Amino acid sequence: MPLLGHLNPMATLARVLIERGHQVTFFQVPDFAPQVRGRGLDFVAYGERELPEGTFPERYRALSRLEGLAASRANLDIMTTQADALFEHAPAIVENARLDVWLIDHMDYAPATLAACMGARFVTVILGLMRHWEDGVPGFSGEPYSDDPAVLERDRRFNLAMLAASKPFREYLGAYRQKAGIGPFSLDTLWSSLAQITQEPAEFEFPRKLLPGCFHFTGPFARPSDRLPTPFPWERVQRRPLIYASFGTTQNRNPHLYDAVIKAAAGLDAQVVLSMGGAETVERSADVPENLLVVPFAPQLEVLARADLMITHAGMNSTLECLAAGVPMVAVPIAHDQPGVAARIEWTGCGIRVPASECEPARLREAITRVLRETSFREAAQRFKGVIAERGGLEHAADIIERVAATGKPVMRAQPSITSR
């Protein structure tokens, strides 16, 4: 996906494979070239005529102001535009590249469709919350893990609404598949039958029973050395506790959320670092408290190494980076998979959820105070820090990819089923 939050973990995975002696090339729209090449990685563009530079930044700026299903619908429109160019130009490009294996973001349905049509060997890489729907296991809806019939019914209705919103895109992909003679589009056949890899530790996911045998829980794909250098005024970070706030780089133009952080910070005996993620800068005025430091971007991994708490949009990358650093969270989910990730943050005891629509200064301050005061939240996050460090998930993911590339055969996990916790 042409999004910074998806590039960061995929670039780290690419780096590990390069260190093992493999050649790795990213294929994407022209707007993503600087982000990939800036990391010293190989890049090949497609769709230069249909999607000239500047196309996606403007569309994502509009997307960044939306919430909930409205954001999901707008994102599907962007994906359709991208898929048109992919299907027209990518087959010749990837054939010329003579690839041994494709690594495909599990949210990017068009490349997975193209790989199936071309008979290509590919691995599904899950960078966000998995979309593997299972009865009794809430997903993107944000519902808690529960056997309450009312909860399960709300989750079922949400899933139906998501399916309805994505129907035009699924039909579009289905028509392409049928033209290629490989049958209709189905979520059951969208992802790889060779290996599916998620960044999630198994302990972070709700209990599962129906995941395919080639599904693997690994760990966060994140290393400070793989991130672009980010200027940051470390000399101004002088107080504790240190609270880090960021709403990501996509759904990050919601003024009321920044207003809530600013006003909540005013009543806290702590320093708050607010990263705008490229959104418009908050103007410094008499209403901005002295304990608030506002920056365009922050070196997130380095800041988390010092932080006592993060106010996060509950994107999967930020969440896992908090867990790897042992930092508890106040989760403010906005759209896409974020409500589902926030539900898991609460379920694991690593933080408190405050929905974006209910994020008022007093409620946010109350959640911050509770997470800082009650030691159970930090203890839960610290347990994940130990689990993640012990597992070596990034190297495990690379091992799986190498086995697929070498053998072309499915890589099966040791356990036939997953029932975490």
C-alpha positions in Angstrom: 0.0 0.0 0.0 1.4 3.5 -0.9 1.2 4.6 2.8 4.1 5.5 5.1 2.7 3.3 7.9 2.8 0.3 5.5 6.2 1.1 4.0 8.0 1.4 7.4 7.5 -2.3 8.4 7.9 -3.6 4.8 11.1 -1.7 4.4 12.5 -3.2 7.6 11.5 -6.7 6.3 13.2 -5.9 3.0 16.4 -4.8 4.8 16.6 -8.1 6.7 16.2 -10.0 3.4 18.9 -7.9 1.8 21.2 -8.5 4.7 20.7 -12.2 4.0 21.9 -11.8 0.4 18.7 -11.4 -1.5 17.7 -8.7 -4.0 14.5 -6.8 -3.1 12.6 -4.4 -5.3 9.5 -2.3 -4.5 6.9 -1.8 -7.2 4.6 1.1 -6.6 3.1 4.3 -8.0 5.5 7.2 -8.8 4.5 9.2 -5.6 6.1 6.6 -3.4 9.6 6.7 -5.2 11.2 9.2 -2.8 10.2 7.3 0.3 11.5 4.0 -1.0 14.7 5.3 -2.7 15.4 7.5 0.3 15.9 4.3 2.3 18.4 3.1 -0.3 16.0 0.5 -1.6 15.3 -0.5 -5.3 12.1 0.9 -6.7 10.2 0.4 -10.0 7.2 2.6 -10.8 4.1 1.8 -12.8 1.3 4.0 -14.0 3.3 7.1 -14.6 0.9 8.3 -17.2 -2.3 7.6 -15.3 -1.0 8.5 -11.9 1.6 11.3 -12.2 3.5 12.6 -9.2 1.2 14.5 -6.9 -1.8 12.3 -7.5 -1.8 10.4 -4.2 -0.8 13.2 -1.7 -3.9 15.2 -2.6 -6.2 12.2 -2.4 -4.8 11.1 0.9 -5.2 14.7 2.3 -8.9 14.4 1.6 -9.0 10.9 3.1 -7.2 12.0 6.3 -10.2 14.2 7.3 -12.6 11.3 7.3 -13.5 8.7 10.0 -15.2 5.3 10.2 -16.8 3.7 7.2 -16.6 7.0 5.2 -12.8 6.7 5.3 -13.0 3.0 4.2 -15.1 3.9 1.2 -12.8 6.7 0.2 -9.8 4.4 0.5 -11.5 1.9 -1.8 -11.9 4.6 -4.4 -8.1 5.2 -4.2 -7.4 1.5 -4.5 -9.5 1.2 -7.6 -7.6 4.0 -9.3 -4.4 2.3 -8.4 -5.6 -1.1 -9.6 -6.5 0.2 -13.1 -2.9 1.2 -13.6 -1.5 -2.0 -12.0 -3.5 -4.4 -14.2 -2.5 -2.5 -17.3 1.2 -2.0 -16.8 2.4 -4.3 -14.0 2.3 -7.7 -15.8 5.0 -6.8 -18.3 7.1 -5.1 -15.6 7.1 -8.0 -13.1 7.7 -10.6 -15.8 10.8 -8.6 -16.9 11.9 -8.5 -13.3 12.0 -12.4 -13.1 10.8 -12.5 -9.5 11.2 -15.6 -7.3 8.6 -14.5 -4.8 6.2 -11.6 -4.3 5.6 -10.1 -0.9 2.1 -8.6 -0.9 0.4 -6.4 1.7 -2.7 -8.3 2.7 -4.8 -5.1 2.4 -3.7 -4.6 -1.2 -6.2 -6.8 -3.0 -5.3 -5.9 -6.6 -1.6 -7.2 -6.5 -2.9 -10.4 -4.8 -5.4 -10.8 -7.7 -2.7 -10.1 -10.2 -0.4 -12.7 -8.7 -3.1 -15.3 -8.8 -3.9 -14.5 -12.4 -0.2 -14.7 -13.4 0.4 -17.9 -11.3 3.1 -16.1 -9.3 4.5 -17.4 -6.0 3.6 -15.0 -3.3 3.6 -14.5 0.5 0.9 -12.5 2.3 2.4 -9.9 4.7 -0.1 -8.6 7.3 0.9 -5.2 8.5 -2.4 -4.1 10.1 -5.1 -6.1 11.8 -5.9 -9.3 10.0 -9.1 -9.4 8.0 -9.6 -13.1 8.6 -13.2 -13.1 9.7 -14.3 -15.8 12.2 -17.6 -16.1 14.0 -17.3 -14.9 17.5 -14.1 -13.0 16.9 -14.6 -9.3 16.5 -12.4 -7.6 13.9 -12.4 -4.1 12.6 -15.7 -3.2 14.4 -13.9 -2.5 17.7 -16.3 -4.7 19.7 -14.7 -6.4 22.7 -14.0 -10.1 22.8 -17.2 -11.5 24.3 -19.8 -14.3 24.0 -22.6 -11.7 24.5 -25.1 -12.2 21.7 -25.7 -8.4 21.4 -21.9 -7.8 21.0 -21.6 -10.5 18.3 -24.7 -9.1 16.5 -23.2 -5.6 16.4 -20.0 -7.0 15.0 -21.9 -9.0 12.4 -23.8 -5.9 11.3 -20.5 -4.0 11.0 -19.0 -6.7 8.9 -22.0 -6.6 6.6 -21.6 -2.8 6.3 -17.9 -3.3 5.3 -18.8 -5.9 2.7 -21.5 -3.6 1.3 -19.0 -0.7 1.1 -16.4 -2.8 -0.7 -18.8 -4.6 -3.1 -18.0 -2.5 -6.2 -14.3 -3.0 -5.7 -14.7 -6.7 -5.1 -16.9 -7.0 -8.2 -14.2 -5.1 -10.2 -11.5 -7.6 -9.1 -13.8 -10.5 -9.7 -14.4 -9.4 -13.3 -10.6 -9.3 -13.8 -10.2 -12.8 -12.3 -12.9 -14.3 -14.4 -11.4 -12.8 -17.5 -8.2 -14.5 -16.6 -10.1 -17.8 -16.1 -9.3 -18.3 -12.4 -12.8 -18.0 -10.9 -14.6 -15.3 -8.9 -13.1 -13.1 -6.2 -13.3 -14.5 -2.7 -11.6 -13.5 0.6 -11.0 -17.2 1.2 -8.7 -17.4 -1.8 -7.3 -13.9 -1.8 -4.3 -14.5 0.5 -1.4 -16.9 -0.1 -1.7 -20.6 0.4 2.1 -20.8 0.8 2.5 -18.5 3.8 0.7 -15.7 5.6 2.8 -13.6 8.0 1.5 -11.1 10.6 3.5 -8.7 12.7 1.2 -9.4 15.7 2.4 -11.6 18.5 -0.2 -14.4 19.0 -0.8 -13.1 22.6 -2.2 -9.8 21.2 -4.8 -11.4 19.0 -8.3 -12.6 20.2 -8.5 -16.4 20.5 -8.7 -18.0 17.1 -9.5 -21.5 15.9 -9.9 -21.3 12.1 -6.7 -19.7 10.8 -5.1 -21.6 7.9 -2.1 -23.9 8.6 0.2 -21.5 6.7 -0.6 -18.6 9.0 2.2 -17.4 11.2 2.3 -14.9 14.1 5.8 -13.3 14.2 6.5 -9.9 15.7 6.9 -6.2 14.9 8.9 -5.3 11.8 10.7 -2.3 13.3 14.3 -1.2 13.8 15.5 2.4 14.4 18.3 1.9 11.8 15.8 1.4 9.0 14.0 4.7 9.5 14.9 7.9 7.8 16.6 10.4 10.1 14.1 12.8 11.8 15.2 16.1 13.3 14.0 16.4 16.9 14.7 18.9 19.7 15.9 16.5 22.3 17.2 19.4 24.4 13.6 20.4 25.1 12.6 17.0 26.5 13.3 17.7 30.2 10.4 16.5 32.3 8.9 13.2 33.4 6.5 11.6 33.0 6.9 11.8 29.2 3.7 11.4 27.2 4.0 11.0 23.4 1.0 11.7 21.2 0.6 10.9 17.5 -2.4 10.1 15.3 -0.3 8.6 12.5 0.3 9.8 9.0 -3.0 9.0 7.3 -6.1 9.7 9.4 -4.5 12.7 11.1 -6.4 15.8 10.2 -9.0 15.8 12.8 -8.7 19.2 14.6 -10.8 18.2 17.6 -8.3 15.4 18.5 -5.4 17.9 18.6 -7.5 20.3 20.6 -8.3 17.5 23.1 -4.5 16.8 23.5 -3.7 20.4 24.0 -6.3 21.0 26.6 -5.7 17.7 28.4 -2.0 18.5 28.6 -2.7 21.8 30.4 -3.8 19.9 33.5 -1.0 17.3 33.6 2.2 17.3 35.6 4.1 15.8 32.7 5.7 16.7 29.4 3.7 16.0 26.3 5.3 15.6 22.8 2.7 15.9 20.0 3.8 14.7 16.5 1.6 16.1 13.7 2.6 13.3 11.3 2.8 15.8 8.4 -0.6 17.4 9.2 -0.9 21.2 9.6 1.1 22.5 12.6 -0.7 23.6 15.7 -0.2 27.3 16.0 1.5 28.2 19.3 -0.6 30.7 21.3 -1.5 31.5 24.8 -3.8 28.4 24.8 -0.9 26.0 24.2 0.6 25.0 27.5 4.3 25.2 28.2 4.5 21.5 28.9 3.5 20.7 25.3 6.1 20.3 22.5 4.6 20.2 19.0 6.7 18.8 16.1 5.9 18.0 12.5 7.4 14.5 12.8 9.1 12.6 15.6 11.6 9.7 15.6 9.0 7.5 17.1 11.1 4.5 18.1 13.6 6.7 19.9 10.8 8.8 21.7 9.1 5.6 22.8 12.3 4.4 24.4 11.9 7.3 26.8 8.1 7.6 27.0 5.9 6.6 29.9 2.7 6.6 27.9 1.6 7.0 24.3 -1.7 8.6 23.1 -2.1 6.7 19.8 -4.6 6.3 17.0 -4.2 2.5 17.5 -2.5 1.9 14.2 -0.9 -1.5 14.3 2.6 -0.2 13.8 2.4 2.3 16.6 0.7 -0.2 18.9 3.3 -2.9 18.3 6.1 -0.4 18.7 4.6 0.7 22.1 4.5 -3.0 23.1 8.1 -3.6 22.0 9.1 -0.7 24.2 6.9 -1.7 27.1 4.9 1.5 26.9 1.2 1.5 27.8 -1.4 3.4 25.7 -4.4 5.6 25.6 -5.9 4.5 22.3 -8.0 6.9 20.2 -9.1 4.9 17.2 -10.3 6.9 14.2 -10.9 4.5 11.2 -10.0 1.4 9.3 -8.6 -1.4 11.6 -7.9 1.0 14.4 -11.1 0.3 16.5 -10.2 -3.4 16.4 -6.6 -2.8 17.4 -7.8 -0.6 20.3 -10.1 -3.3 21.5 -7.1 -5.6 21.7 -5.1 -3.0 23.6 -7.9 -3.0 26.3 -8.3 -6.8 26.2 -4.6 -7.3 26.9 -4.6 -4.7 29.7 -2.0 -2.5 27.9 -4.2 0.6 27.8 -7.5 2.3 27.7 -9.6 3.1 24.7 -11.2 6.5 24.1 -13.1 6.5 20.7 -12.3 9.5 18.5 -15.9 10.7 18.5 -15.8 10.8 22.3 -12.3 12.3 22.8 -13.0 15.3 24.9 -10.2 16.9 27.0 -11.6 15.9 30.4 -12.1 12.2 29.3 -8.7 12.1 27.7 -7.0 13.6 30.7 -8.8 11.1 33.0 -7.6 8.1 30.8 -4.1 9.4 30.8 -4.1 9.9 34.6 -5.4 6.4 35.1 -2.9 4.7 32.9 0.0 6.5 34.5 -1.3 5.9 38.0 -2.3 2.2 37.8 0.8 0.0 37.5 -1.1 -2.9 35.8 -1.0 -1.1 32.4 2.7 -0.7 32.4 3.2 -4.2 33.7 1.1 -5.7 30.9 3.0 -3.7 28.3 6.3 -4.7 29.8 5.3 -8.4 29.5 4.8 -7.9 25.8 8.2 -6.2 25.6 9.7 -9.4 27.0 7.7 -11.7 24.7 8.6 -9.6 21.6 12.3 -9.5 22.4 12.4 -13.2 23.0 10.6 -14.3 19.9 12.8 -12.6 17.2 9.7 -12.2 15.0 11.4 -10.3 12.2 14.0 -13.0 11.7 11.3 -15.6 11.9 9.3 -13.8 9.2 12.4 -13.8 6.9 13.0 -17.5 7.5 9.5 -18.3 6.3 9.9 -16.1 3.2 13.2 -17.8 2.3 11.6 -21.2 2.6 8.8 -20.2 0.2 11.3 -18.7 -2.2 13.5 -21.8 -2.1 10.9 -24.6 -2.3 7.6 -23.1 -3.6 5.9 -25.2 -1.0 3.6 -24.1 1.9 5.3 -23.3 5.2 3.1 -24.7 7.9 3.2 -23.6 11.6 3.9 -26.2 14.3 0.4 -25.9 15.9 -2.7 -26.9 14.0 -4.8 -24.2 15.6 -4.3 -20.9 17.3 -6.0 -20.2 20.7 -4.0 -17.3 22.2 -4.3 -16.6 26.0 
